[in-house]
Amino acid sequence: QNVYGLVKRFISSLSILCLCAFVYSPSFAQPVIIDHKCTDLSKIPEYWINQAKSQLRVSYGHTSHGSQPITGMETLMSDTSHNHLYDFSGDGSVKSGVLSLADYTPDGDLGHDGDTTWADNTRRYLNESGSSRNVVVWSWCGGVSDNTEAGINAYLTAMNQLETEYPSVAFVYMTGHLDGSGVSGNLHVRNNQIRTYCNVNNKVLFDFADMESYNPDGDYFLPLGADDGCYYNERANNWAREWCRSHSGSDLCAGCGYEDCCAHSQPLNCNLKGRAFWWLMAQIAGWDGTSGAPPSAPTLAVVLSDTSVTLSWNSVANATGYTLHYAPSPYTGPDSIRSIDLGNQTGISAVLWKGAAFFVAATAYNSVGSSGYSNIEYFMIP
Protein backbone atom coordinates (compact mmCIF):
# COMPACT_ATOMS: atom_id res chain seq x y z
CA GLN A 1 0.00 0.00 0.00
CA ASN A 2 1.14 3.60 -0.54
CA VAL A 3 1.61 6.01 2.37
CA TYR A 4 -1.72 7.72 1.66
CA GLY A 5 -3.59 4.43 2.05
CA LEU A 6 -1.74 3.60 5.27
CA VAL A 7 -2.51 7.04 6.71
CA LYS A 8 -6.21 6.51 5.99
CA ARG A 9 -6.11 3.17 7.82
CA PHE A 10 -4.34 4.74 10.80
CA ILE A 11 -6.85 7.59 10.96
CA SER A 12 -9.71 5.09 10.78
CA SER A 13 -8.25 3.10 13.68
CA LEU A 14 -7.78 6.20 15.82
CA SER A 15 -11.35 7.25 15.06
CA ILE A 16 -12.62 3.89 16.30
CA LEU A 17 -10.52 4.19 19.46
CA CYS A 18 -11.87 7.71 20.00
CA LEU A 19 -15.47 6.57 19.61
CA CYS A 20 -14.88 3.75 22.08
CA ALA A 21 -13.70 6.30 24.62
CA PHE A 22 -17.08 8.07 24.45
CA VAL A 23 -19.47 5.12 24.34
CA TYR A 24 -22.59 6.05 26.33
CA SER A 25 -23.10 4.02 29.50
CA PRO A 26 -26.15 4.50 31.75
CA SER A 27 -24.55 3.25 34.97
CA PHE A 28 -24.22 5.76 37.81
CA ALA A 29 -21.94 5.48 40.84
CA GLN A 30 -24.00 8.04 42.77
CA PRO A 31 -27.50 9.49 42.55
CA VAL A 32 -28.20 12.08 39.87
CA ILE A 33 -30.72 14.51 41.36
CA ILE A 34 -32.05 17.25 39.09
CA ASP A 35 -33.80 19.90 41.18
CA HIS A 36 -34.21 23.69 41.47
CA LYS A 37 -30.43 24.12 41.72
CA CYS A 38 -30.00 22.67 38.20
CA THR A 39 -31.38 25.44 36.00
CA ASP A 40 -28.36 27.66 35.27
CA LEU A 41 -27.31 26.73 31.74
CA SER A 42 -24.14 28.82 31.98
CA LYS A 43 -22.73 26.15 34.31
CA ILE A 44 -23.07 23.37 31.73
CA PRO A 45 -20.10 23.19 29.34
CA GLU A 46 -21.25 23.21 25.71
CA TYR A 47 -19.21 20.06 25.26
CA TRP A 48 -21.67 18.11 27.41
CA ILE A 49 -24.72 19.55 25.68
CA ASN A 50 -23.22 18.38 22.39
CA GLN A 51 -22.36 14.99 23.89
CA ALA A 52 -25.99 14.62 24.94
CA LYS A 53 -27.19 15.50 21.45
CA SER A 54 -24.85 13.00 19.82
CA GLN A 55 -25.25 10.13 22.29
CA LEU A 56 -28.79 10.17 23.68
CA ARG A 57 -32.01 8.91 22.12
CA VAL A 58 -34.80 9.92 24.50
CA SER A 59 -38.42 8.86 24.88
CA TYR A 60 -40.70 10.86 27.14
CA GLY A 61 -44.12 9.59 28.17
CA HIS A 62 -46.40 12.20 29.75
CA THR A 63 -49.72 14.01 29.67
CA SER A 64 -50.42 17.70 30.30
CA HIS A 65 -48.28 18.48 33.36
CA GLY A 66 -45.36 16.60 31.88
CA SER A 67 -45.37 18.90 28.87
CA GLN A 68 -43.91 21.74 30.96
CA PRO A 69 -40.21 20.87 30.43
CA ILE A 70 -40.84 20.45 26.70
CA THR A 71 -42.51 23.86 26.52
CA GLY A 72 -39.49 25.38 28.24
CA MET A 73 -37.14 23.60 25.84
CA GLU A 74 -39.13 24.88 22.87
CA THR A 75 -38.86 28.45 24.16
CA LEU A 76 -35.14 27.98 24.64
CA MET A 77 -34.73 26.53 21.15
CA SER A 78 -36.57 29.49 19.62
CA ASP A 79 -34.04 31.93 21.10
CA THR A 80 -31.66 32.55 18.18
CA SER A 81 -28.94 33.87 20.51
CA HIS A 82 -28.13 30.25 21.44
CA ASN A 83 -27.17 29.45 17.83
CA HIS A 84 -29.06 26.12 17.78
CA LEU A 85 -27.19 24.73 20.81
CA TYR A 86 -30.44 23.56 22.45
CA ASP A 87 -32.17 22.15 19.38
CA PHE A 88 -34.18 18.95 19.75
CA SER A 89 -36.53 16.92 17.59
CA GLY A 90 -39.83 16.16 19.29
CA ASP A 91 -40.65 13.35 16.86
CA GLY A 92 -37.63 11.24 17.82
CA SER A 93 -35.88 11.68 14.50
CA VAL A 94 -32.09 11.43 14.59
CA LYS A 95 -30.31 14.43 13.09
CA SER A 96 -26.83 15.87 13.43
CA GLY A 97 -26.61 18.58 16.10
CA VAL A 98 -30.10 17.86 17.48
CA LEU A 99 -31.23 15.95 20.56
CA SER A 100 -33.43 13.05 19.46
CA LEU A 101 -36.50 13.17 21.72
CA ALA A 102 -39.65 11.16 21.06
CA ASP A 103 -42.22 13.31 22.86
CA TYR A 104 -45.48 11.84 24.24
CA THR A 105 -43.93 8.41 23.63
CA PRO A 106 -45.21 5.97 24.76
CA ASP A 107 -48.72 7.35 25.35
CA GLY A 108 -49.99 8.12 28.83
CA ASP A 109 -48.36 8.90 32.16
CA LEU A 110 -47.42 7.10 35.40
CA GLY A 111 -51.04 6.63 36.40
CA HIS A 112 -52.37 6.19 39.95
CA ASP A 113 -51.84 4.00 43.02
CA GLY A 114 -49.89 1.00 41.77
CA ASP A 115 -50.95 1.09 38.11
CA THR A 116 -47.94 -0.07 36.06
CA THR A 117 -49.50 -0.03 32.61
CA TRP A 118 -46.76 2.43 31.65
CA ALA A 119 -44.11 -0.22 32.34
CA ASP A 120 -45.70 -2.71 29.93
CA ASN A 121 -45.98 0.07 27.35
CA THR A 122 -42.28 0.78 27.84
CA ARG A 123 -41.36 -2.84 27.19
CA ARG A 124 -43.41 -2.97 24.01
CA TYR A 125 -41.81 0.26 22.80
CA LEU A 126 -38.24 -0.75 23.57
CA ASN A 127 -38.78 -4.19 22.05
CA GLU A 128 -39.95 -2.76 18.73
CA SER A 129 -37.72 -3.54 15.80
CA GLY A 130 -35.24 -0.76 15.24
CA SER A 131 -35.78 0.95 18.60
CA SER A 132 -32.75 3.10 19.40
CA ARG A 133 -33.92 4.69 22.65
CA ASN A 134 -31.34 4.72 25.45
CA VAL A 135 -33.10 7.15 27.83
CA VAL A 136 -36.67 6.66 29.06
CA VAL A 137 -38.50 9.39 30.99
CA TRP A 138 -42.00 9.09 32.43
CA SER A 139 -43.95 11.87 34.18
CA TRP A 140 -46.79 11.86 36.66
CA CYS A 141 -49.91 13.94 36.21
CA GLY A 142 -51.85 13.98 39.49
CA GLY A 143 -50.93 10.42 40.39
CA VAL A 144 -48.75 11.11 43.42
CA SER A 145 -51.22 13.28 45.34
CA ASP A 146 -53.67 10.43 45.95
CA ASN A 147 -51.09 7.66 46.03
CA THR A 148 -50.14 5.33 48.88
CA GLU A 149 -46.88 3.97 50.22
CA ALA A 150 -47.65 0.65 48.52
CA GLY A 151 -48.53 2.39 45.27
CA ILE A 152 -45.27 4.32 45.18
CA ASN A 153 -43.37 1.14 46.03
CA ALA A 154 -45.04 -0.51 43.04
CA TYR A 155 -43.78 2.36 40.87
CA LEU A 156 -40.24 2.13 42.24
CA THR A 157 -40.16 -1.65 41.87
CA ALA A 158 -41.38 -1.46 38.28
CA MET A 159 -38.74 1.13 37.40
CA ASN A 160 -36.00 -0.94 38.99
CA GLN A 161 -37.19 -4.03 37.10
CA LEU A 162 -37.01 -2.14 33.80
CA GLU A 163 -33.45 -1.09 34.62
CA THR A 164 -32.60 -4.76 35.18
CA GLU A 165 -34.21 -5.85 31.92
CA TYR A 166 -32.69 -3.02 29.84
CA PRO A 167 -29.22 -2.32 31.30
CA SER A 168 -28.21 -0.14 28.34
CA VAL A 169 -31.10 2.29 28.95
CA ALA A 170 -31.15 5.10 31.53
CA PHE A 171 -34.52 5.36 33.28
CA VAL A 172 -35.43 8.69 34.84
CA TYR A 173 -37.54 8.75 38.02
CA MET A 174 -39.80 11.70 38.78
CA THR A 175 -41.69 13.32 41.64
CA GLY A 176 -45.27 14.51 41.29
CA HIS A 177 -46.30 18.14 40.78
CA LEU A 178 -47.36 20.30 43.73
CA ASP A 179 -51.00 20.42 44.78
CA GLY A 180 -51.08 23.06 47.52
CA SER A 181 -51.03 20.58 50.41
CA GLY A 182 -47.70 21.87 51.76
CA VAL A 183 -45.08 20.09 53.84
CA SER A 184 -47.63 18.01 55.81
CA GLY A 185 -49.61 16.74 52.83
CA ASN A 186 -49.60 13.23 51.42
CA LEU A 187 -47.98 14.49 48.22
CA HIS A 188 -44.87 15.66 50.06
CA VAL A 189 -44.66 12.39 51.99
CA ARG A 190 -44.89 10.33 48.81
CA ASN A 191 -42.43 12.58 46.94
CA ASN A 192 -39.96 12.14 49.80
CA GLN A 193 -40.45 8.38 49.49
CA ILE A 194 -39.33 8.64 45.86
CA ARG A 195 -36.43 10.95 46.74
CA THR A 196 -35.14 8.67 49.47
CA TYR A 197 -35.22 5.63 47.20
CA CYS A 198 -33.36 7.45 44.43
CA ASN A 199 -30.69 8.78 46.80
CA VAL A 200 -30.09 5.44 48.50
CA ASN A 201 -30.02 3.42 45.26
CA ASN A 202 -28.09 5.79 42.93
CA LYS A 203 -31.00 6.51 40.62
CA VAL A 204 -31.61 9.41 38.25
CA LEU A 205 -34.36 11.72 39.53
CA PHE A 206 -36.01 14.69 37.85
CA ASP A 207 -37.48 16.40 40.92
CA PHE A 208 -40.50 18.05 39.34
CA ALA A 209 -41.99 19.11 42.67
CA ASP A 210 -38.80 20.65 44.01
CA MET A 211 -38.59 22.94 40.98
CA GLU A 212 -42.10 24.22 41.74
CA SER A 213 -41.15 24.93 45.34
CA TYR A 214 -38.51 27.64 44.75
CA ASN A 215 -38.18 30.81 42.73
CA PRO A 216 -34.86 31.51 40.96
CA ASP A 217 -33.59 33.43 44.01
CA GLY A 218 -33.97 30.30 46.16
CA ASP A 219 -36.99 31.46 48.16
CA TYR A 220 -38.96 28.42 49.40
CA PHE A 221 -42.73 28.35 48.94
CA LEU A 222 -43.77 24.80 49.82
CA PRO A 223 -44.53 25.68 53.49
CA LEU A 224 -46.79 28.44 52.12
CA GLY A 225 -48.94 25.95 50.22
CA ALA A 226 -47.38 26.36 46.76
CA ASP A 227 -49.14 24.52 43.96
CA ASP A 228 -48.44 23.55 40.36
CA GLY A 229 -49.56 26.96 39.09
CA CYS A 230 -46.94 28.69 41.33
CA TYR A 231 -49.70 30.04 43.59
CA TYR A 232 -49.24 30.15 47.37
CA ASN A 233 -50.95 31.63 50.46
CA GLU A 234 -54.20 29.89 49.48
CA ARG A 235 -53.75 31.11 45.89
CA ALA A 236 -53.57 34.76 46.96
CA ASN A 237 -50.04 35.12 45.58
CA ASN A 238 -48.06 33.74 42.67
CA TRP A 239 -44.29 33.48 43.07
CA ALA A 240 -43.61 33.20 39.33
CA ARG A 241 -45.55 36.34 38.45
CA GLU A 242 -44.00 38.21 41.36
CA TRP A 243 -40.46 37.22 40.36
CA CYS A 244 -40.98 38.19 36.73
CA ARG A 245 -42.45 41.56 37.69
CA SER A 246 -39.28 42.32 39.63
CA HIS A 247 -36.99 40.89 36.89
CA SER A 248 -38.51 42.45 33.82
CA GLY A 249 -36.73 41.36 30.65
CA SER A 250 -35.25 38.16 32.08
CA ASP A 251 -35.13 35.34 29.54
CA LEU A 252 -36.46 33.08 32.30
CA CYS A 253 -39.77 34.89 31.93
CA ALA A 254 -39.94 34.60 28.13
CA GLY A 255 -43.41 33.73 26.90
CA CYS A 256 -44.05 30.51 25.04
CA GLY A 257 -46.23 31.88 22.27
CA TYR A 258 -49.80 32.09 23.55
CA GLU A 259 -51.89 32.45 26.68
CA ASP A 260 -51.65 29.47 29.05
CA CYS A 261 -49.05 27.75 26.82
CA CYS A 262 -47.31 26.49 29.95
CA ALA A 263 -49.84 23.83 30.94
CA HIS A 264 -51.44 24.52 34.35
CA SER A 265 -48.68 26.99 35.22
CA GLN A 266 -46.56 30.05 34.39
CA PRO A 267 -43.89 30.49 31.68
CA LEU A 268 -41.19 30.88 34.35
CA ASN A 269 -41.97 27.41 35.68
CA CYS A 270 -41.78 25.88 32.20
CA ASN A 271 -38.56 27.73 31.38
CA LEU A 272 -36.86 26.53 34.56
CA LYS A 273 -37.90 22.94 33.91
CA GLY A 274 -36.74 23.14 30.30
CA ARG A 275 -33.29 24.21 31.47
CA ALA A 276 -33.28 21.50 34.12
CA PHE A 277 -34.09 18.93 31.44
CA TRP A 278 -30.95 19.93 29.53
CA TRP A 279 -28.99 19.63 32.79
CA LEU A 280 -30.46 16.12 33.09
CA MET A 281 -29.37 15.27 29.55
CA ALA A 282 -25.83 16.55 30.16
CA GLN A 283 -25.46 14.47 33.32
CA ILE A 284 -26.79 11.32 31.69
CA ALA A 285 -24.29 11.92 28.87
CA GLY A 286 -21.44 11.90 31.39
CA TRP A 287 -21.12 15.35 32.95
CA ASP A 288 -20.58 15.21 36.71
CA GLY A 289 -22.63 18.34 37.34
CA THR A 290 -19.76 20.50 38.53
CA SER A 291 -16.60 20.23 36.43
CA GLY A 292 -15.83 21.48 32.95
CA ALA A 293 -15.10 19.66 29.72
CA PRO A 294 -12.15 17.72 28.30
CA PRO A 295 -9.55 19.95 26.64
CA SER A 296 -9.46 20.59 22.93
CA ALA A 297 -7.02 18.72 20.71
CA PRO A 298 -3.45 20.00 20.37
CA THR A 299 -1.68 20.68 17.05
CA LEU A 300 1.26 18.39 16.37
CA ALA A 301 4.51 19.34 14.58
CA VAL A 302 7.31 17.02 13.42
CA VAL A 303 10.92 18.13 12.82
CA LEU A 304 13.61 15.76 11.44
CA SER A 305 17.36 16.28 11.78
CA ASP A 306 19.53 13.47 10.43
CA THR A 307 18.36 10.43 12.47
CA SER A 308 16.69 12.51 15.18
CA VAL A 309 13.02 13.38 15.34
CA THR A 310 11.36 16.01 17.53
CA LEU A 311 7.62 15.91 18.10
CA SER A 312 6.00 18.97 19.68
CA TRP A 313 2.54 20.38 20.25
CA ASN A 314 0.98 23.51 21.64
CA SER A 315 -0.09 23.87 25.24
CA VAL A 316 -3.88 23.47 25.46
CA ALA A 317 -6.06 25.41 27.90
CA ASN A 318 -7.38 23.31 30.81
CA ALA A 319 -5.16 20.35 29.91
CA THR A 320 -3.24 18.66 32.71
CA GLY A 321 -1.30 16.27 30.49
CA TYR A 322 -0.67 14.89 27.02
CA THR A 323 -0.48 11.45 25.43
CA LEU A 324 1.55 10.56 22.35
CA HIS A 325 0.11 7.84 20.10
CA TYR A 326 2.29 6.14 17.50
CA ALA A 327 2.39 3.14 15.18
CA PRO A 328 5.21 1.84 12.97
CA SER A 329 4.96 1.87 9.20
CA PRO A 330 4.00 -0.23 7.35
CA TYR A 331 0.86 0.04 9.46
CA THR A 332 -0.60 -3.37 10.34
CA GLY A 333 -3.74 -2.44 12.29
CA PRO A 334 -5.07 -1.09 15.63
CA ASP A 335 -3.05 -3.58 17.69
CA SER A 336 0.15 -1.88 16.55
CA ILE A 337 -0.82 1.52 18.05
CA ARG A 338 1.09 2.39 21.22
CA SER A 339 0.61 5.30 23.64
CA ILE A 340 2.94 7.17 26.01
CA ASP A 341 1.65 9.39 28.81
CA LEU A 342 4.03 12.37 28.80
CA GLY A 343 2.51 14.26 31.71
CA ASN A 344 2.63 18.01 31.13
CA GLN A 345 5.42 17.80 28.52
CA THR A 346 4.63 19.46 25.21
CA GLY A 347 7.23 17.61 23.18
CA ILE A 348 9.64 14.72 22.94
CA SER A 349 12.80 13.95 20.95
CA ALA A 350 14.35 10.63 19.99
CA VAL A 351 17.24 9.24 17.95
CA LEU A 352 16.05 6.56 15.54
CA TRP A 353 17.58 4.46 12.80
CA LYS A 354 17.72 5.11 9.10
CA GLY A 355 14.55 3.96 7.41
CA ALA A 356 12.47 4.15 10.60
CA ALA A 357 8.93 5.29 9.76
CA PHE A 358 6.00 6.05 12.05
CA PHE A 359 2.51 7.52 12.19
CA VAL A 360 2.07 9.86 15.19
CA ALA A 361 -0.73 11.82 16.89
CA ALA A 362 -1.25 13.49 20.25
CA THR A 363 -4.14 14.03 22.66
CA ALA A 364 -4.61 16.29 25.68
CA TYR A 365 -6.37 15.25 28.85
CA ASN A 366 -7.64 16.49 32.21
CA SER A 367 -9.70 15.08 35.06
CA VAL A 368 -12.83 15.05 32.89
CA GLY A 369 -11.43 13.12 29.93
CA SER A 370 -9.30 13.21 26.80
CA SER A 371 -9.47 15.44 23.76
CA GLY A 372 -9.88 14.22 20.24
CA TYR A 373 -6.74 13.42 18.29
CA SER A 374 -4.44 16.08 16.90
CA ASN A 375 -3.52 16.17 13.25
CA ILE A 376 -1.94 12.83 12.30
CA GLU A 377 1.57 12.99 10.88
CA TYR A 378 3.76 10.47 9.04
CA PHE A 379 7.55 10.62 8.99
CA MET A 380 10.48 8.52 7.75
CA ILE A 381 14.13 8.86 8.73
CA PRO A 382 16.03 9.21 5.43
Number of C-alpha atoms within 10 A of each C-alpha: 7 7 13 10 11 18 18 12 16 24 17 14 16 19 14 12 12 15 12 10 12 14 11 19 15 17 16 15 8 14 16 20 23 24 23 22 14 21 23 14 14 7 13 22 17 16 15 24 24 20 21 27 27 18 18 25 21 26 27 25 23 24 18 15 21 24 24 26 22 22 23 28 24 21 21 23 18 15 14 9 9 11 10 14 18 22 18 22 16 18 13 19 13 18 12 9 17 20 28 26 24 21 19 19 22 22 14 19 25 24 19 19 19 19 15 18 12 21 18 12 16 19 14 11 15 19 12 9 7 7 10 17 19 20 19 21 22 26 26 24 20 18 22 25 22 12 18 18 15 11 19 21 17 16 23 18 13 18 20 16 12 18 18 11 11 15 13 15 23 23 24 22 25 23 24 26 28 26 22 24 18 20 15 11 13 18 26 24 18 22 22 13 16 22 22 11 16 21 15 10 14 15 24 25 23 28 22 27 23 21 24 29 26 21 20 19 7 10 10 15 23 24 14 18 21 28 25 22 22 28 23 21 15 13 14 7 14 18 24 21 16 12 17 19 12 9 12 11 10 12 14 22 21 18 19 21 12 7 10 12 17 25 19 17 19 24 28 27 28 33 28 27 30 24 22 27 21 25 26 25 23 24 23 27 23 19 22 16 19 9 12 19 21 22 23 18 23 24 17 21 18 15 11 16 10 11 15 14 18 14 19 19 21 14 18 19 12 15 24 16 20 26 21 22 19 20 21 18 19 14 20 13 14 15 9 12 17 12 14 11 15 14 13 14 15 20 18 12 13 10 13 14 12 12 12 13 18 16 22 25 24 29 26 32 24 16 14 15 15 22 22 20 23 20 15 19 16 18 17 17 17 12
